[in-house]
Amino acid sequence: MTQFDVSVGISPRQSFESWAAFVAELEAEGVGRVWVIDSQLAMKDVYAGLVVAALNTKWIDLGIGVTNAVTRHPTITANAIAAVAEISHGRAVLGLGAGDSALYGVGLKPQKVAEVEEAIDFFQAVLSGQEGQLGGRQYRLPHVAAAVPVYLAVSQERMCELAGRKADGAIVMGPAQPDMVRRQVEWIEAGLAAAGRKRNDIDISFMATTSANVDDVRSWASTQARLLTHYKELPPSLLPFSDEIKLSADSYDYAEHLSTRAGHSAAVSDDLTRALAVVGTPVECAARLRELWSTGVDTLMFPLAGRNRVGRWRTIRDEVLAQIIV
């Protein structure tokens, strides 16, 4: 493992001037890639943020983490991320998912796996300068300055297998339970085998929400708990929390998605938060991350929320990651 990523959103309370300085500081602090959240009712516009980031950094990779193929027509998304790739001189990454807060917040539902697969095929074609097919029609972008890799956000079996068959990378959304992550990596590898691909054809990134304080990650845990209500089967490590997980979706407010001030955060207990995220002393967090890393993931991604996000990253890097970097 040589690179660590962070996942961040642009708060409605943050100016784009402040955002520019923040991303430049992340680059100076050694972050390899920043994934910017796309949630139009909870955060500022992701593409404006990516352009600002591209103009104020030199080498850090810039990903949209993640978008969907519904709220914007895929030709619009492709043209937008192609522009970011040009402005950043080839540092753009497209993160794609079936859709979550961006869709539920406007009364829509996530895409089916077959629809996501069609979107991946389309994006990979047009973002490499070729003609792509969507809905029976052919499209080609007016200009592609640099190829853009496509990552797929995954959690359940069919999406994991799809990532293995088609995507350049997979973003494993968690939870931070090694038995679950190991199963997800196996599903991705099954997709690789089915497509005749090699293990090094895909980068598997795990979203490792990490903190010394349980309250700092409770909002993220409430989001994860809601997502778990869609699972057909929970891993053994989470079965004791099955009733609490079922109740988590009822109070969720998509306008406060991933906000540290979200009222729905109270729906998850300390114990469930600790089960879903990496929480504890630096030694405890390092031990948990080692175990998660041993499942076969390639990259760790750290969500940063709330105030003093650069300080949070420094703490994770200096006090936790320093114990596991080899």
MARZA-704832 format. One record per residue (C-alpha): residue number from 0; x, y, z. Coordinates in Angstrom, 1 decimal, padded with zeros to 4 digits. Layout:
<atoms>
ATOM / i / u / v / w
ATOM / NUM / X / Y / Z
...
</atoms>
This chain:
<atoms>
ATOM / i / u / v / w
ATOM / 0 / 000.0 / 000.0 / 000.0
ATOM / 1 / 001.6 / 003.2 / -001.2
ATOM / 2 / -001.4 / 005.6 / -001.4
ATOM / 3 / -004.1 / 006.8 / 000.9
ATOM / 4 / -007.3 / 008.6 / -000.3
ATOM / 5 / -009.7 / 010.8 / 001.4
ATOM / 6 / -013.5 / 011.3 / 000.8
ATOM / 7 / -014.9 / 014.8 / 001.4
ATOM / 8 / -017.9 / 016.9 / 000.6
ATOM / 9 / -018.2 / 020.6 / 000.0
ATOM / 10 / -020.3 / 021.9 / 002.9
ATOM / 11 / -023.0 / 024.6 / 002.1
ATOM / 12 / -021.2 / 026.7 / 004.7
ATOM / 13 / -017.8 / 026.5 / 002.9
ATOM / 14 / -016.8 / 029.0 / 000.3
ATOM / 15 / -015.1 / 027.8 / -002.9
ATOM / 16 / -012.1 / 030.0 / -001.9
ATOM / 17 / -011.8 / 028.0 / 001.3
ATOM / 18 / -012.3 / 024.8 / -000.6
ATOM / 19 / -009.4 / 025.6 / -002.9
ATOM / 20 / -007.0 / 026.2 / 000.0
ATOM / 21 / -008.3 / 023.0 / 001.7
ATOM / 22 / -007.6 / 020.7 / -001.3
ATOM / 23 / -004.2 / 022.3 / -001.8
ATOM / 24 / -003.4 / 021.6 / 001.8
ATOM / 25 / -004.5 / 018.0 / 001.4
ATOM / 26 / -002.0 / 017.7 / -001.5
ATOM / 27 / 000.8 / 019.2 / 000.6
ATOM / 28 / 000.0 / 016.7 / 003.4
ATOM / 29 / 000.5 / 013.7 / 001.1
ATOM / 30 / -003.0 / 012.6 / 000.2
ATOM / 31 / -002.9 / 010.7 / -003.0
ATOM / 32 / -006.4 / 011.1 / -004.2
ATOM / 33 / -009.4 / 013.1 / -003.1
ATOM / 34 / -013.0 / 011.9 / -003.8
ATOM / 35 / -015.6 / 014.6 / -003.8
ATOM / 36 / -019.1 / 013.7 / -002.8
ATOM / 37 / -022.0 / 014.3 / -005.2
ATOM / 38 / -025.2 / 014.9 / -003.2
ATOM / 39 / -027.0 / 017.9 / -004.7
ATOM / 40 / -029.4 / 018.6 / -001.8
ATOM / 41 / -026.8 / 018.3 / 000.9
ATOM / 42 / -023.5 / 019.7 / -000.5
ATOM / 43 / -022.2 / 022.2 / -003.1
ATOM / 44 / -021.8 / 021.3 / -006.7
ATOM / 45 / -019.2 / 018.6 / -007.2
ATOM / 46 / -018.0 / 019.6 / -010.7
ATOM / 47 / -017.5 / 023.2 / -009.6
ATOM / 48 / -015.5 / 021.8 / -006.7
ATOM / 49 / -013.4 / 019.5 / -008.9
ATOM / 50 / -012.5 / 022.4 / -011.4
ATOM / 51 / -011.5 / 024.6 / -008.5
ATOM / 52 / -009.4 / 021.7 / -007.1
ATOM / 53 / -007.8 / 021.1 / -010.4
ATOM / 54 / -006.8 / 024.7 / -010.8
ATOM / 55 / -005.3 / 024.9 / -007.3
ATOM / 56 / -003.3 / 021.6 / -007.2
ATOM / 57 / -000.5 / 019.9 / -009.2
ATOM / 58 / -000.5 / 016.2 / -008.7
ATOM / 59 / -003.2 / 014.9 / -006.4
ATOM / 60 / -005.8 / 012.8 / -008.3
ATOM / 61 / -009.4 / 014.2 / -008.3
ATOM / 62 / -012.4 / 011.8 / -008.2
ATOM / 63 / -016.1 / 012.3 / -008.1
ATOM / 64 / -017.1 / 009.9 / -005.3
ATOM / 65 / -019.6 / 009.0 / -006.4
ATOM / 66 / -022.1 / 010.0 / -009.0
ATOM / 67 / -024.9 / 008.2 / -010.7
ATOM / 68 / -026.3 / 007.9 / -014.3
ATOM / 69 / -029.8 / 009.3 / -013.4
ATOM / 70 / -029.7 / 012.8 / -011.9
ATOM / 71 / -027.7 / 014.0 / -015.0
ATOM / 72 / -027.8 / 012.4 / -018.4
ATOM / 73 / -024.6 / 010.3 / -018.8
ATOM / 74 / -023.5 / 012.4 / -021.7
ATOM / 75 / -023.5 / 015.5 / -019.4
ATOM / 76 / -021.6 / 013.6 / -016.7
ATOM / 77 / -019.1 / 012.3 / -019.3
ATOM / 78 / -018.5 / 015.7 / -020.8
ATOM / 79 / -018.1 / 017.3 / -017.3
ATOM / 80 / -015.5 / 014.8 / -016.1
ATOM / 81 / -013.7 / 015.0 / -019.4
ATOM / 82 / -013.3 / 018.7 / -018.8
ATOM / 83 / -011.9 / 018.1 / -015.4
ATOM / 84 / -009.5 / 015.6 / -016.9
ATOM / 85 / -008.3 / 018.3 / -019.3
ATOM / 86 / -008.0 / 021.0 / -016.7
ATOM / 87 / -006.2 / 018.7 / -014.3
ATOM / 88 / -003.9 / 017.2 / -017.0
ATOM / 89 / -005.2 / 013.7 / -016.6
ATOM / 90 / -005.9 / 013.5 / -012.9
ATOM / 91 / -009.6 / 012.9 / -013.0
ATOM / 92 / -011.4 / 009.8 / -011.9
ATOM / 93 / -015.1 / 009.0 / -012.3
ATOM / 94 / -016.7 / 007.2 / -009.4
ATOM / 95 / -020.1 / 005.7 / -010.2
ATOM / 96 / -022.8 / 004.1 / -008.2
ATOM / 97 / -026.3 / 002.9 / -008.5
ATOM / 98 / -027.5 / 006.1 / -006.7
ATOM / 99 / -028.3 / 006.8 / -003.1
ATOM / 100 / -028.9 / 010.2 / -001.4
ATOM / 101 / -028.9 / 012.1 / -004.8
ATOM / 102 / -031.8 / 009.9 / -006.0
ATOM / 103 / -033.8 / 009.1 / -002.8
ATOM / 104 / -033.7 / 012.9 / -002.0
ATOM / 105 / -035.7 / 013.6 / -005.1
ATOM / 106 / -038.1 / 010.7 / -004.9
ATOM / 107 / -036.2 / 008.3 / -007.2
ATOM / 108 / -034.8 / 004.9 / -006.7
ATOM / 109 / -031.3 / 003.5 / -007.4
ATOM / 110 / -030.6 / 001.9 / -010.7
ATOM / 111 / -030.7 / -001.8 / -011.3
ATOM / 112 / -027.4 / -003.7 / -011.8
ATOM / 113 / -028.0 / -004.1 / -015.6
ATOM / 114 / -028.6 / -000.3 / -015.9
ATOM / 115 / -025.3 / 000.4 / -014.0
ATOM / 116 / -023.5 / -002.0 / -016.3
ATOM / 117 / -024.8 / -000.2 / -019.4
ATOM / 118 / -023.6 / 003.1 / -017.9
ATOM / 119 / -020.1 / 001.7 / -017.2
ATOM / 120 / -019.8 / 000.4 / -020.7
ATOM / 121 / -020.9 / 003.9 / -022.0
ATOM / 122 / -018.5 / 005.9 / -019.8
ATOM / 123 / -015.5 / 003.7 / -020.5
ATOM / 124 / -016.1 / 004.0 / -024.2
ATOM / 125 / -016.6 / 007.7 / -024.5
ATOM / 126 / -014.0 / 008.7 / -021.9
ATOM / 127 / -011.4 / 006.8 / -023.9
ATOM / 128 / -012.4 / 008.8 / -027.1
ATOM / 129 / -014.5 / 006.1 / -028.6
ATOM / 130 / -018.2 / 005.9 / -029.5
ATOM / 131 / -020.5 / 004.7 / -026.7
ATOM / 132 / -024.0 / 003.2 / -026.7
ATOM / 133 / -026.7 / 004.1 / -024.3
ATOM / 134 / -030.4 / 003.3 / -024.7
ATOM / 135 / -029.9 / 002.1 / -028.2
ATOM / 136 / -028.3 / 005.3 / -029.3
ATOM / 137 / -024.6 / 006.1 / -030.2
ATOM / 138 / -022.8 / 009.0 / -028.7
ATOM / 139 / -019.3 / 010.4 / -028.9
ATOM / 140 / -017.8 / 013.3 / -026.8
ATOM / 141 / -016.6 / 016.4 / -028.7
ATOM / 142 / -013.2 / 016.3 / -027.0
ATOM / 143 / -011.3 / 013.9 / -024.7
ATOM / 144 / -007.9 / 015.2 / -023.6
ATOM / 145 / -007.1 / 012.3 / -021.3
ATOM / 146 / -008.6 / 008.9 / -020.5
ATOM / 147 / -010.6 / 008.8 / -017.3
ATOM / 148 / -010.7 / 005.6 / -015.2
ATOM / 149 / -014.1 / 004.4 / -013.9
ATOM / 150 / -014.6 / 003.2 / -010.4
ATOM / 151 / -017.7 / 001.5 / -009.1
ATOM / 152 / -019.1 / 001.9 / -005.6
ATOM / 153 / -020.0 / -001.5 / -004.3
ATOM / 154 / -021.4 / -003.4 / -001.3
ATOM / 155 / -023.6 / -006.3 / -002.3
ATOM / 156 / -022.7 / -009.3 / -004.4
ATOM / 157 / -024.0 / -008.4 / -007.9
ATOM / 158 / -022.4 / -005.0 / -007.8
ATOM / 159 / -019.1 / -006.4 / -006.5
ATOM / 160 / -019.1 / -009.0 / -009.4
ATOM / 161 / -019.9 / -006.2 / -011.9
ATOM / 162 / -016.9 / -004.2 / -010.7
ATOM / 163 / -014.7 / -007.2 / -011.1
ATOM / 164 / -016.0 / -007.8 / -014.6
ATOM / 165 / -015.9 / -004.2 / -015.9
ATOM / 166 / -014.6 / -001.4 / -013.7
ATOM / 167 / -011.1 / 000.0 / -013.4
ATOM / 168 / -011.6 / 000.2 / -009.6
ATOM / 169 / -014.0 / -000.7 / -006.9
ATOM / 170 / -014.9 / 001.5 / -003.9
ATOM / 171 / -016.0 / -001.0 / -001.2
ATOM / 172 / -018.4 / 001.0 / 001.0
ATOM / 173 / -018.0 / -001.2 / 004.1
ATOM / 174 / -019.0 / -001.8 / 006.9
ATOM / 175 / -015.6 / -002.0 / 008.6
ATOM / 176 / -016.0 / -005.7 / 009.5
ATOM / 177 / -013.3 / -008.0 / 008.2
ATOM / 178 / -015.7 / -010.9 / 007.5
ATOM / 179 / -017.9 / -008.6 / 005.3
ATOM / 180 / -015.0 / -007.0 / 003.5
ATOM / 181 / -013.4 / -010.4 / 002.9
ATOM / 182 / -016.6 / -011.6 / 001.3
ATOM / 183 / -016.9 / -008.4 / -000.8
ATOM / 184 / -013.3 / -008.8 / -002.1
ATOM / 185 / -014.1 / -012.5 / -003.0
ATOM / 186 / -017.2 / -011.3 / -005.0
ATOM / 187 / -015.0 / -008.8 / -006.9
ATOM / 188 / -012.4 / -011.5 / -007.6
ATOM / 189 / -015.2 / -013.8 / -008.9
ATOM / 190 / -016.2 / -011.1 / -011.4
ATOM / 191 / -012.5 / -010.8 / -012.4
ATOM / 192 / -012.4 / -014.6 / -013.0
ATOM / 193 / -015.6 / -014.6 / -015.0
ATOM / 194 / -014.3 / -011.9 / -017.3
ATOM / 195 / -010.8 / -013.5 / -017.7
ATOM / 196 / -009.2 / -010.5 / -016.0
ATOM / 197 / -006.2 / -010.4 / -013.7
ATOM / 198 / -006.2 / -009.2 / -010.1
ATOM / 199 / -004.0 / -006.2 / -011.0
ATOM / 200 / -006.6 / -005.1 / -013.5
ATOM / 201 / -008.6 / -003.5 / -010.7
ATOM / 202 / -007.8 / -001.3 / -007.7
ATOM / 203 / -009.9 / -002.2 / -004.7
ATOM / 204 / -010.3 / 000.8 / -002.3
ATOM / 205 / -012.0 / 000.4 / 001.1
ATOM / 206 / -013.8 / 003.3 / 002.7
ATOM / 207 / -012.2 / 003.2 / 006.2
ATOM / 208 / -014.1 / 005.7 / 008.4
ATOM / 209 / -011.7 / 006.2 / 011.3
ATOM / 210 / -011.8 / 008.3 / 014.4
ATOM / 211 / -010.8 / 008.4 / 018.1
ATOM / 212 / -014.2 / 009.7 / 019.0
ATOM / 213 / -017.4 / 007.8 / 018.3
ATOM / 214 / -019.4 / 011.0 / 017.9
ATOM / 215 / -017.2 / 012.1 / 015.0
ATOM / 216 / -018.3 / 009.2 / 012.9
ATOM / 217 / -021.9 / 008.6 / 014.1
ATOM / 218 / -023.4 / 010.4 / 011.1
ATOM / 219 / -021.5 / 008.3 / 008.7
ATOM / 220 / -022.5 / 005.2 / 010.7
ATOM / 221 / -026.2 / 006.2 / 010.4
ATOM / 222 / -025.8 / 006.3 / 006.7
ATOM / 223 / -024.1 / 002.9 / 006.7
ATOM / 224 / -026.8 / 001.4 / 008.9
ATOM / 225 / -029.5 / 002.6 / 006.5
ATOM / 226 / -027.7 / 001.0 / 003.6
ATOM / 227 / -027.5 / -002.2 / 005.5
ATOM / 228 / -031.3 / -002.5 / 005.5
ATOM / 229 / -031.0 / -003.4 / 001.8
ATOM / 230 / -028.8 / -006.4 / 002.4
ATOM / 231 / -030.3 / -009.8 / 002.0
ATOM / 232 / -028.0 / -011.2 / 004.7
ATOM / 233 / -025.9 / -009.5 / 007.3
ATOM / 234 / -022.4 / -010.8 / 008.1
ATOM / 235 / -022.2 / -012.7 / 011.4
ATOM / 236 / -020.4 / -009.8 / 013.1
ATOM / 237 / -023.5 / -007.6 / 012.6
ATOM / 238 / -026.3 / -010.0 / 013.4
ATOM / 239 / -026.5 / -008.7 / 017.1
ATOM / 240 / -027.5 / -005.3 / 015.7
ATOM / 241 / -030.1 / -006.4 / 013.2
ATOM / 242 / -033.1 / -004.8 / 015.0
ATOM / 243 / -031.2 / -001.5 / 015.4
ATOM / 244 / -030.2 / -001.5 / 011.7
ATOM / 245 / -033.8 / -002.1 / 010.6
ATOM / 246 / -034.9 / 001.0 / 012.6
ATOM / 247 / -032.1 / 003.3 / 011.2
ATOM / 248 / -033.8 / 004.0 / 007.9
ATOM / 249 / -037.0 / 005.4 / 009.4
ATOM / 250 / -035.5 / 008.7 / 010.7
ATOM / 251 / -033.0 / 009.4 / 007.8
ATOM / 252 / -033.1 / 012.9 / 006.3
ATOM / 253 / -031.4 / 013.0 / 002.9
ATOM / 254 / -031.0 / 016.8 / 003.1
ATOM / 255 / -028.6 / 016.1 / 006.0
ATOM / 256 / -026.7 / 013.3 / 004.3
ATOM / 257 / -023.3 / 012.8 / 006.0
ATOM / 258 / -023.7 / 016.0 / 007.9
ATOM / 259 / -022.1 / 015.9 / 011.3
ATOM / 260 / -025.1 / 017.9 / 012.5
ATOM / 261 / -027.7 / 015.4 / 011.2
ATOM / 262 / -030.5 / 014.7 / 013.6
ATOM / 263 / -030.8 / 011.1 / 012.3
ATOM / 264 / -027.3 / 010.4 / 013.8
ATOM / 265 / -029.0 / 009.7 / 017.1
ATOM / 266 / -030.6 / 006.6 / 015.6
ATOM / 267 / -027.4 / 004.5 / 016.0
ATOM / 268 / -025.9 / 003.5 / 019.3
ATOM / 269 / -022.2 / 003.8 / 020.3
ATOM / 270 / -021.8 / 000.0 / 020.0
ATOM / 271 / -023.3 / -000.1 / 016.4
ATOM / 272 / -021.1 / 002.9 / 015.4
ATOM / 273 / -018.0 / 001.1 / 016.7
ATOM / 274 / -019.0 / -002.0 / 014.7
ATOM / 275 / -019.5 / 000.0 / 011.5
ATOM / 276 / -016.5 / 002.3 / 011.7
ATOM / 277 / -012.9 / 002.1 / 013.0
ATOM / 278 / -013.1 / 003.8 / 016.4
ATOM / 279 / -010.6 / 003.8 / 019.3
ATOM / 280 / -007.1 / 004.7 / 020.3
ATOM / 281 / -004.4 / 004.9 / 017.6
ATOM / 282 / -003.2 / 001.4 / 018.6
ATOM / 283 / -006.7 / 000.0 / 018.4
ATOM / 284 / -007.4 / 001.8 / 015.1
ATOM / 285 / -004.2 / 000.5 / 013.6
ATOM / 286 / -004.9 / -003.0 / 014.6
ATOM / 287 / -008.4 / -002.8 / 013.0
ATOM / 288 / -007.1 / -001.3 / 009.8
ATOM / 289 / -004.4 / -004.0 / 009.6
ATOM / 290 / -007.1 / -006.7 / 009.8
ATOM / 291 / -009.2 / -004.9 / 007.1
ATOM / 292 / -006.2 / -004.5 / 004.9
ATOM / 293 / -005.5 / -008.2 / 005.2
ATOM / 294 / -008.8 / -008.9 / 003.4
ATOM / 295 / -007.2 / -008.1 / 000.1
ATOM / 296 / -008.0 / -004.4 / -000.5
ATOM / 297 / -005.4 / -002.3 / -002.2
ATOM / 298 / -006.1 / 001.2 / -001.0
ATOM / 299 / -007.7 / 002.8 / 002.1
ATOM / 300 / -010.0 / 005.8 / 001.8
ATOM / 301 / -010.7 / 008.0 / 004.8
ATOM / 302 / -013.8 / 010.1 / 004.9
ATOM / 303 / -013.2 / 013.5 / 006.5
ATOM / 304 / -016.2 / 015.4 / 008.0
ATOM / 305 / -016.8 / 018.3 / 010.3
ATOM / 306 / -014.3 / 021.0 / 011.2
ATOM / 307 / -010.5 / 020.8 / 011.1
ATOM / 308 / -010.5 / 018.1 / 008.4
ATOM / 309 / -006.8 / 018.6 / 007.6
ATOM / 310 / -006.0 / 018.1 / 011.3
ATOM / 311 / -008.1 / 014.9 / 011.3
ATOM / 312 / -006.1 / 013.7 / 008.3
ATOM / 313 / -002.8 / 014.5 / 010.0
ATOM / 314 / -003.9 / 012.6 / 013.1
ATOM / 315 / -004.9 / 009.5 / 011.1
ATOM / 316 / -001.6 / 009.7 / 009.1
ATOM / 317 / 000.8 / 010.3 / 011.9
ATOM / 318 / -000.8 / 008.4 / 014.8
ATOM / 319 / -002.5 / 005.5 / 013.0
ATOM / 320 / -001.1 / 004.9 / 009.5
ATOM / 321 / 002.5 / 005.4 / 010.7
ATOM / 322 / 002.0 / 002.1 / 012.6
ATOM / 323 / 000.9 / 000.1 / 009.5
ATOM / 324 / 002.8 / 001.6 / 006.6
ATOM / 325 / 005.3 / -001.0 / 005.3
</atoms>
